[in-house]
């Protein structure tokens, strides 16, 4: 049977020895590519990283290195047979570049150029050098890196997305497969982390406000104690504040106009922090979560690892997958309706791409008229995005940076929470800038995740707005949104409806908990997820 995976037929050679290159290879394998990693006698460095199972094997390595073959040397057959080659230093990169048709990806601590090129680094140094450690942890205590391999996960995920974009461009070249030329992708782990932390430095430029580590834990800044653990109550909109305070038995706080505005609330912590904290300690996590969720207030219980393993939402979605040997893995980060995810299997010993002698061709939609050269690998691809706040807007910003024409749709009646409100002042460092006329266009949060986009306002609550949206969809290749699942259907623009307008449309839905399951319609944001 023909493999219907997204990347079926793509051959990947991993010459790297970093967790970030391993994670990129793992994602490529998950979505159908055939991946072979080259390891010396000592094996990949991750094989020496704990924790270890009862047999003494690294659990970390089993996760990062799943679904790949292993070769003991990078022979010419492997190098010249690969479509994508992953590297972690300039030496292996030079070896890989001998294959002119391959897309070569170098993931290094600081990039291939600049004064720090070639310097060693890891997840700890990336967190420190990017500024993330400076805002992570408690004030007057040592700064902290993100838990586990966050830097490596982020860099590997960026590499995965960039590789897929490069393959789209590669397959669209108007020449035979043998004549196609690959390119070099240079990814700095430090720069990836600077990118994902962009709101903080932009806020300094706009207002001089330095994002420092917190001195106390309160509901305004993070999870707080409740009767049986910890709970995050992240209030971004006035209506959420009103509902939450009334539920907690604090009607006077609900009616406080200044506290309803998230941008002003921090200045008045003395009015509410202690009282809200006391009220929340009278609730158990899931009881409070369910009560707030019923009123569609964004909130989230802090779950332990064993609770996640038996979480009703993850269980209902069959998120965890079992290998043939019984080991259970987290499943795909994205579910695709027409292309399957490959369940991680045991590492198999292989040293050749010869099995691909009759490999199938990768089929991609051709880009629109005009060459992509110099304008990004996604040039010619257009998207309509109804995204807000951080995750969706940042994801679609990356598509814009890769060359896609991204058109963001907003409504005047309900501003993106990252724009702030109509009452917000213009940041002090912009107040004498002639073009800084409207506060909602001067938010460091919003402006850090909406580069390379065009923006229009369309009211989808009105029939004329829906009609206009459908007209725009005819000229779009993809639509992205991060509403809770019920919203698109309520507006009459769900996937089934949109594909009647544009049959080959791609819809990317970035909801908090996914489109199905008992928590599907519960709203959430980063701090609650």
C-alpha positions as CSV (number, residue, x, y, z in Angstrom):
1,X,0.0,0.0,0.0
2,X,1.3,3.5,-0.9
3,X,2.5,5.4,2.1
4,X,0.2,8.4,2.6
5,X,2.4,10.2,5.2
6,X,3.2,13.8,4.5
7,X,6.9,13.3,3.9
8,X,6.8,9.8,2.5
9,X,9.7,9.3,0.1
10,X,11.9,11.9,1.7
11,X,15.3,10.6,2.8
12,X,17.0,12.2,5.8
13,X,20.6,11.7,7.0
14,X,21.4,12.9,10.5
15,X,25.1,13.6,11.0
16,X,24.5,15.7,14.1
17,X,25.2,14.9,17.7
18,X,22.9,17.4,19.3
19,X,19.5,17.0,20.9
20,X,18.1,19.6,18.5
21,X,19.2,17.8,15.4
22,X,17.9,14.5,16.8
23,X,14.5,16.2,17.5
24,X,14.3,17.6,14.0
25,X,15.0,14.1,12.6
26,X,12.4,12.6,15.0
27,X,9.7,15.0,13.7
28,X,10.6,14.4,10.1
29,X,10.3,10.6,10.8
30,X,7.0,11.1,12.6
31,X,5.5,12.6,9.4
32,X,6.8,9.9,7.1
33,X,10.4,10.6,6.2
34,X,13.0,7.8,6.3
35,X,15.7,8.9,8.7
36,X,19.1,7.4,9.3
37,X,21.4,8.7,12.0
38,X,25.2,8.2,11.9
39,X,26.7,7.2,15.3
40,X,30.3,6.3,16.2
41,X,31.2,3.4,18.5
42,X,30.2,5.4,21.6
43,X,26.7,6.1,20.2
44,X,24.8,9.4,20.1
45,X,25.6,11.5,23.2
46,X,21.9,11.3,24.2
47,X,22.4,7.5,24.9
48,X,24.5,8.5,27.9
49,X,21.8,10.9,29.2
50,X,19.5,9.7,32.0
51,X,17.1,8.7,33.2
52,X,17.7,5.0,32.4
53,X,15.3,2.1,32.3
54,X,15.7,-1.2,34.1
55,X,17.9,-2.5,31.3
56,X,20.3,0.5,31.6
57,X,19.1,2.1,28.3
58,X,18.5,5.9,28.2
59,X,14.9,6.9,28.2
60,X,15.9,10.3,26.8
61,X,17.6,8.6,23.8
62,X,14.6,6.3,23.2
63,X,12.4,9.3,22.8
64,X,14.6,11.6,20.7
65,X,16.0,8.8,18.5
66,X,12.9,6.8,17.8
67,X,11.9,5.9,14.3
68,X,15.4,6.1,12.8
69,X,17.9,3.7,11.4
70,X,21.5,3.7,12.6
71,X,24.7,3.7,10.5
72,X,28.2,3.5,11.7
73,X,29.7,5.8,9.1
74,X,28.5,8.4,6.5
75,X,29.4,6.7,3.3
76,X,28.9,8.3,-0.1
77,X,25.8,6.2,-0.6
78,X,24.1,7.8,2.4
79,X,25.3,11.3,1.6
80,X,24.4,11.4,-2.1
81,X,21.2,9.4,-1.5
82,X,19.8,11.9,1.0
83,X,17.3,14.7,0.3
84,X,17.9,16.3,3.7
85,X,21.1,16.2,5.8
86,X,21.2,17.4,9.4
87,X,24.5,18.7,10.9
88,X,25.6,20.2,14.2
89,X,29.0,21.7,13.2
90,X,30.8,23.3,10.2
91,X,32.9,20.1,9.6
92,X,29.9,17.8,9.0
93,X,28.2,20.6,7.1
94,X,31.1,20.8,4.6
95,X,30.8,17.0,4.1
96,X,27.1,17.3,3.6
97,X,27.4,20.1,1.0
98,X,29.1,17.7,-1.4
99,X,25.5,16.7,-2.2
100,X,24.3,19.7,-4.1
101,X,20.7,18.6,-4.4
102,X,20.3,18.0,-0.7
103,X,18.8,20.5,1.8
104,X,21.5,20.8,4.5
105,X,20.4,21.9,7.9
106,X,23.1,23.1,10.4
107,X,21.8,23.5,14.0
108,X,24.5,24.9,16.2
109,X,24.6,26.9,19.5
110,X,25.4,30.3,17.9
111,X,25.1,29.8,14.1
112,X,27.7,29.3,11.4
113,X,28.9,32.9,11.3
114,X,29.6,35.7,13.7
115,X,32.1,36.0,16.5
116,X,30.6,33.1,18.5
117,X,30.5,30.7,15.6
118,X,32.1,27.4,16.6
119,X,31.7,28.0,20.4
120,X,30.2,25.1,22.3
121,X,26.8,25.4,24.0
122,X,23.9,23.5,25.4
123,X,20.3,24.1,26.7
124,X,21.6,26.0,29.8
125,X,23.8,28.4,27.8
126,X,21.1,29.0,25.3
127,X,18.7,29.9,28.0
128,X,21.3,32.2,29.6
129,X,22.5,33.9,26.4
130,X,19.0,34.5,25.0
131,X,17.7,36.3,28.1
132,X,15.2,33.6,29.0
133,X,17.0,32.6,32.2
134,X,17.0,36.3,33.3
135,X,13.1,36.2,33.6
136,X,12.7,32.6,34.8
137,X,12.7,31.9,38.5
138,X,12.2,34.0,41.6
139,X,13.8,37.4,42.3
140,X,16.8,37.2,44.6
141,X,17.3,33.5,43.7
142,X,19.5,32.1,40.9
143,X,18.0,32.5,37.4
144,X,16.7,29.2,35.9
145,X,16.7,27.6,32.5
146,X,13.6,26.1,31.1
147,X,13.0,22.5,32.3
148,X,14.4,19.6,30.3
149,X,15.5,20.2,26.7
150,X,13.3,23.3,25.9
151,X,16.0,25.0,23.9
152,X,16.7,21.8,21.8
153,X,13.0,21.2,21.3
154,X,12.4,24.7,20.1
155,X,15.4,24.7,17.7
156,X,14.6,21.3,16.4
157,X,11.0,22.3,15.8
158,X,12.0,25.5,14.0
159,X,14.4,23.3,11.8
160,X,11.5,20.9,11.0
161,X,9.2,23.7,9.8
162,X,12.0,25.3,7.8
163,X,12.9,22.0,6.2
164,X,9.3,21.4,5.1
165,X,9.2,24.9,3.7
166,X,12.4,24.3,1.8
167,X,11.1,21.0,0.4
168,X,8.0,22.8,-0.9
169,X,10.3,25.2,-2.8
170,X,12.6,22.4,-3.9
171,X,9.7,20.3,-5.3
172,X,8.4,23.3,-7.2
173,X,11.6,23.9,-9.1
174,X,10.9,23.6,-12.9
175,X,13.6,21.0,-13.6
176,X,14.2,17.3,-13.2
177,X,14.8,15.8,-9.8
178,X,18.5,15.3,-10.6
179,X,18.9,18.9,-11.6
180,X,17.2,20.3,-8.5
181,X,19.5,22.2,-6.1
182,X,19.2,22.2,-2.3
183,X,20.2,25.0,0.1
184,X,21.9,25.5,3.4
185,X,19.7,26.3,6.4
186,X,21.7,27.9,9.3
187,X,19.9,27.7,12.6
188,X,21.3,29.2,15.9
189,X,19.8,27.7,19.0
190,X,20.3,31.0,20.8
191,X,18.6,33.0,18.1
192,X,15.6,30.7,18.2
193,X,15.1,31.4,21.9
194,X,15.5,35.1,21.3
195,X,12.8,34.9,18.7
196,X,10.4,33.1,21.0
197,X,11.1,35.6,23.7
198,X,10.6,38.7,21.5
199,X,7.9,40.4,23.5
200,X,10.3,41.1,26.4
201,X,13.0,43.1,24.5
202,X,10.4,44.9,22.4
203,X,8.7,46.1,25.7
204,X,12.0,47.5,26.9
205,X,12.3,49.5,23.6
206,X,8.8,50.8,23.8
207,X,8.5,51.7,27.4
208,X,11.7,51.0,29.2
209,X,9.9,48.3,31.2
210,X,12.3,45.4,32.0
211,X,10.7,42.1,32.4
212,X,12.1,40.9,35.7
213,X,11.7,37.8,37.8
214,X,8.8,37.9,40.2
215,X,9.4,38.5,43.9
216,X,6.2,36.8,45.1
217,X,3.7,34.3,43.7
218,X,0.2,35.7,43.3
219,X,-2.7,35.2,40.9
220,X,-1.6,38.1,38.8
221,X,1.6,36.5,37.8
222,X,1.2,32.7,38.1
223,X,-0.3,29.6,39.7
224,X,-1.4,30.1,43.3
225,X,-2.4,27.5,46.0
226,X,-5.9,26.0,46.1
227,X,-7.2,23.3,48.4
228,X,-5.5,20.4,46.7
229,X,-2.7,21.9,44.7
230,X,-2.0,24.9,42.4
231,X,-4.2,26.7,39.9
232,X,-3.7,29.4,37.2
233,X,-6.3,32.1,36.8
234,X,-5.2,34.1,33.9
235,X,-7.7,37.0,33.2
236,X,-7.2,38.8,29.9
237,X,-10.6,40.2,29.2
238,X,-13.1,42.3,31.3
239,X,-15.9,39.8,30.9
240,X,-13.7,37.0,32.2
241,X,-12.8,39.1,35.3
242,X,-16.4,39.8,36.0
243,X,-17.5,36.2,35.8
244,X,-14.5,34.9,37.8
245,X,-14.9,37.4,40.7
246,X,-18.6,36.7,41.0
247,X,-18.0,33.0,41.1
248,X,-15.4,33.5,43.9
249,X,-17.9,35.6,45.8
250,X,-16.2,38.9,45.3
251,X,-18.9,41.1,43.5
252,X,-17.2,44.4,44.4
253,X,-14.0,43.4,42.7
254,X,-16.1,42.3,39.7
255,X,-17.6,45.8,39.4
256,X,-14.3,47.6,39.7
257,X,-13.8,49.2,36.3
258,X,-10.0,49.5,36.7
259,X,-9.5,45.9,37.7
260,X,-11.5,44.8,34.7
261,X,-8.7,46.1,32.4
262,X,-5.8,43.7,32.4
263,X,-3.4,46.4,31.4
264,X,-4.3,48.5,34.5
265,X,-4.8,45.6,37.0
266,X,-1.1,45.2,37.9
267,X,-1.0,48.7,39.3
268,X,-3.7,47.9,41.8
269,X,-2.6,44.6,43.2
270,X,-3.2,45.7,46.7
271,X,-7.0,45.8,46.0
272,X,-7.4,42.2,45.0
273,X,-4.4,39.8,45.2
274,X,-4.8,38.8,48.9
275,X,-8.6,38.5,48.7
276,X,-8.7,36.5,45.5
277,X,-6.0,34.2,46.9
278,X,-8.0,33.5,50.0
279,X,-11.1,32.8,48.0
280,X,-9.3,30.4,45.7
281,X,-7.9,28.4,48.6
282,X,-11.5,27.3,49.4
283,X,-11.7,25.4,46.0
284,X,-10.3,22.2,44.7
285,X,-8.5,22.3,41.4
286,X,-11.0,20.4,39.1
287,X,-14.1,21.9,40.8
288,X,-12.8,25.4,40.1
289,X,-11.7,24.5,36.6
290,X,-15.1,23.0,35.7
291,X,-17.0,25.9,37.3
292,X,-15.0,28.5,35.4
293,X,-15.0,26.4,32.2
294,X,-18.8,26.3,32.3
295,X,-18.7,30.1,32.1
296,X,-15.9,30.0,29.4
297,X,-13.4,31.7,31.7
298,X,-9.8,31.0,30.9
299,X,-8.2,29.0,33.8
300,X,-6.1,25.9,34.3
301,X,-5.3,23.4,37.1
302,X,-1.6,22.5,37.6
303,X,-1.5,18.8,36.7
304,X,1.2,16.4,37.9
305,X,2.8,13.9,35.5
306,X,0.8,10.9,36.7
307,X,-2.4,13.0,36.3
308,X,-1.4,13.8,32.7
309,X,-1.0,10.1,32.0
310,X,-4.6,9.5,32.8
311,X,-6.0,12.8,31.8
312,X,-9.6,12.5,30.3
313,X,-8.9,14.9,27.5
314,X,-5.7,13.2,26.4
315,X,-7.2,9.8,26.9
316,X,-10.3,10.6,24.8
317,X,-8.2,11.9,22.0
318,X,-6.0,8.8,22.1
319,X,-3.0,11.1,22.3
320,X,-0.6,8.6,23.8
321,X,0.6,5.9,21.3
322,X,2.0,2.4,22.0
323,X,4.9,0.9,20.2
324,X,5.1,-2.8,19.3
325,X,7.2,-3.4,22.4
326,X,4.6,-1.8,24.7
327,X,6.4,1.5,25.4
328,X,4.0,4.4,25.4
329,X,5.0,7.7,23.7
330,X,3.3,11.1,23.4
331,X,1.5,11.3,20.0
332,X,1.6,13.9,17.2
333,X,1.7,17.6,17.9
334,X,-0.6,18.1,15.0
335,X,-3.4,15.8,13.6
336,X,-3.8,15.9,9.9
337,X,-7.1,14.7,8.4
338,X,-5.6,13.2,5.2
339,X,-2.0,12.2,6.2
340,X,-1.1,9.8,9.1
341,X,1.4,10.1,11.9
342,X,3.9,7.3,12.2
343,X,4.0,5.7,15.6
344,X,7.6,5.6,17.0
345,X,9.1,2.2,16.6
346,X,12.3,0.6,17.8
347,X,15.5,1.8,16.3
348,X,16.5,-0.5,13.4
349,X,20.0,-1.1,12.2
350,X,20.3,0.1,8.6
351,X,23.2,1.6,6.7
352,X,21.8,2.3,3.2
353,X,19.1,4.2,1.4
354,X,19.1,1.4,-1.2
355,X,15.6,0.4,-0.1
356,X,14.4,3.6,-1.9
357,X,15.4,2.6,-5.4
358,X,11.8,2.9,-6.5
359,X,10.8,5.6,-4.1
360,X,7.7,7.7,-4.9
361,X,7.8,11.4,-5.8
362,X,6.8,13.9,-3.2
363,X,3.6,15.7,-4.4
364,X,3.1,19.3,-3.4
365,X,0.9,22.1,-4.7
366,X,2.8,24.2,-7.2
367,X,3.3,27.8,-6.1
368,X,1.6,30.7,-7.9
369,X,3.1,32.5,-10.8
370,X,6.5,34.0,-10.2
371,X,9.7,32.5,-8.9
372,X,10.3,32.1,-5.2
373,X,14.0,32.9,-5.4
374,X,14.9,35.8,-3.0
375,X,11.5,36.0,-1.6
376,X,11.3,33.0,0.7
377,X,10.4,29.3,0.1
378,X,6.7,30.0,0.7
379,X,6.5,32.9,-1.7
380,X,3.3,32.5,-3.8
381,X,1.4,30.9,-1.0
382,X,-1.4,33.0,0.6
383,X,-3.1,32.6,3.9
384,X,-6.0,34.2,5.8
385,X,-5.5,34.1,9.5
386,X,-7.9,34.7,12.4
387,X,-5.3,34.4,15.1
388,X,-4.9,36.3,18.4
389,X,-2.5,36.7,21.3
390,X,0.6,34.7,21.0
391,X,0.7,31.1,19.6
392,X,-1.4,31.6,16.5
393,X,-0.1,35.0,15.6
394,X,3.6,33.9,16.1
395,X,3.1,30.8,14.1
396,X,1.6,32.7,11.2
397,X,4.3,35.4,11.5
398,X,6.9,32.7,10.9
399,X,5.0,31.7,7.7
400,X,5.2,35.4,6.6
401,X,8.9,35.5,7.3
402,X,9.3,32.4,5.1
403,X,7.7,34.3,2.2
404,X,3.9,33.6,2.5
405,X,1.4,36.4,1.9
406,X,-0.3,36.4,5.3
407,X,-3.5,38.5,5.7
408,X,-4.7,38.9,9.3
409,X,-8.4,39.4,9.9
410,X,-9.5,41.3,13.0
411,X,-12.6,43.0,14.3
412,X,-12.9,46.4,15.9
413,X,-15.5,45.3,18.4
414,X,-13.2,42.9,20.1
415,X,-9.5,43.8,20.0
416,X,-6.8,41.2,20.1
417,X,-5.9,41.0,23.8
418,X,-2.3,41.6,22.9
419,X,-3.2,45.0,21.4
420,X,-4.5,46.0,24.8
421,X,-7.6,48.2,25.0
422,X,-8.8,51.4,23.5
423,X,-8.1,53.1,26.8
424,X,-4.4,52.0,27.0
425,X,-1.9,54.9,26.8
426,X,0.8,55.0,24.2
427,X,4.1,53.6,25.6
428,X,6.3,56.4,27.0
429,X,9.2,55.9,24.5
430,X,6.8,56.3,21.6
431,X,4.8,59.3,22.7
432,X,6.9,61.7,20.7
433,X,7.0,59.5,17.6
434,X,4.8,61.2,15.0
435,X,3.5,57.9,13.6
436,X,2.5,56.5,17.0
437,X,-1.0,57.8,16.9
438,X,-3.1,54.9,18.2
439,X,-2.3,52.9,21.3
440,X,-3.7,49.7,19.8
441,X,-1.0,49.9,17.1
442,X,1.7,50.5,19.7
443,X,1.6,47.4,21.8
444,X,5.0,45.6,22.1
445,X,3.2,42.3,22.6
446,X,1.1,42.6,19.4
447,X,3.9,44.0,17.3
448,X,6.4,41.3,18.3
449,X,4.3,38.5,16.7
450,X,2.6,40.2,13.7
451,X,5.5,41.1,11.4
452,X,5.3,40.5,7.7
453,X,1.5,40.5,7.6
454,X,-1.2,42.6,6.0
455,X,-4.2,43.3,8.2
456,X,-7.9,44.0,7.5
457,X,-10.9,44.3,9.8
458,X,-13.9,42.1,9.0
459,X,-16.9,41.6,11.3
460,X,-17.7,37.9,11.0
461,X,-20.8,38.4,13.2
462,X,-22.4,40.1,10.2
463,X,-23.6,38.2,7.0
464,X,-21.8,40.7,4.8
465,X,-18.6,39.9,6.7
466,X,-19.0,36.2,6.3
467,X,-19.7,36.7,2.6
468,X,-16.5,38.8,2.2
469,X,-14.5,36.2,4.1
470,X,-15.7,33.4,1.7
471,X,-14.7,35.6,-1.2
472,X,-11.2,36.0,0.2
473,X,-11.0,32.3,0.8
474,X,-11.2,31.6,-2.9
475,X,-7.8,33.3,-3.3
476,X,-6.2,31.6,-0.2
477,X,-4.2,28.4,0.2
478,X,-4.6,28.2,3.9
479,X,-6.7,29.5,6.8
480,X,-5.4,29.6,10.4
481,X,-7.4,30.3,13.5
482,X,-7.0,29.8,17.3
483,X,-10.6,30.0,18.5
484,X,-12.1,27.2,20.6
485,X,-13.6,24.6,18.2
486,X,-17.2,25.8,18.4
487,X,-16.5,29.3,17.0
488,X,-15.8,28.5,13.4
489,X,-18.9,26.4,13.2
490,X,-21.1,29.0,14.8
491,X,-19.8,31.5,12.2
492,X,-20.6,29.1,9.4
493,X,-17.0,29.0,8.2
494,X,-15.9,25.6,9.5
495,X,-13.6,23.4,7.4
496,X,-16.4,21.5,5.5
497,X,-18.0,24.8,4.5
498,X,-14.8,26.4,3.4
499,X,-13.7,23.5,1.2
500,X,-16.9,24.0,-0.8
501,X,-15.4,27.4,-1.7
502,X,-11.8,26.2,-2.0
503,X,-11.6,22.4,-2.3
504,X,-7.8,22.1,-1.6
505,X,-7.8,24.6,1.3
506,X,-5.6,23.8,4.3
507,X,-7.2,24.8,7.7
508,X,-4.9,25.0,10.7
509,X,-6.8,25.1,13.9
510,X,-4.8,25.9,17.0
511,X,-7.2,25.6,20.0
512,X,-6.1,25.1,23.5
513,X,-7.1,21.4,23.9
514,X,-7.9,20.2,20.4
515,X,-11.1,19.9,18.4
516,X,-12.6,16.8,20.2
517,X,-12.7,15.5,23.7
518,X,-14.4,16.6,27.0
519,X,-12.2,19.7,27.2
520,X,-12.5,20.7,23.6
521,X,-14.7,23.8,24.2
522,X,-12.8,24.9,27.3
523,X,-10.8,28.1,26.5
524,X,-7.2,28.4,27.4
525,X,-3.9,30.3,26.8
526,X,-0.3,29.5,27.4
527,X,-0.3,30.2,31.2
528,X,-3.3,27.8,31.7
529,X,-2.3,25.1,29.3
